[in-house]
Amino acid sequence: MNNKDQNKKSFLNSISNLIKENLKYLIILFAAIFLFFLAYQSYSYYKINKINKLSISYFTNKNLDDEIFKYSEITKLTNEKGFYSILSKLELIQNNMNNGDFDLSLELYDDILNSKSMDNKYVSLVAINAAYNFINIAFKNKNNKYIENINRFISLIDDKLDNFIGNKNELLYLVSILSLNNDSDYKNNSELLNLYDNMMSDNNISSSIKERVKKIHEYYIFI
């Protein structure tokens, strides 16, 4: 292998690791933000005695050592209505993700997103978390099975919420890359290139998102 091939292979590995690492941190970040907002407003949704009862059950079961029994008890909580039902579903999603049960995670995301009790802000947070998760799965497993689902998650992100504009555009950019037939098609995809240019010139998009997208763009331009 000559130096040119070695350099290309090293660069490809660096880009791949960059995507995976950033997606991981973003998934964790939005999961934490979502849980914080839910916790903050939980008392406005449900009666205090109901919350207390379910909270004891949730946190007791969450700390069980017996994984099978823990899974069973957490599953029971998903059948309740409200805050701790959503927390339990998110717990099961993570468990299913770790076990490679992606279709089960998808069903649970749909259950949460179809809930009529959540406003647009929370729906957007869950949708962002779901989209990043499944984009990560698609990149990691090199398949396009979940592209339709990812696009649906992205469509649920409210355009009126300025804080999420950057994430929505980054997700649109990433899913567009996943949809390419070949990596070399990137240079000739005017829609994708326009999306990149618009992101770079948008003052509402954070510098950290722009930097991530720029590195990915440079990788595909120099293939």
Disulfide bonds with the S-S distance in Angstrom:
none
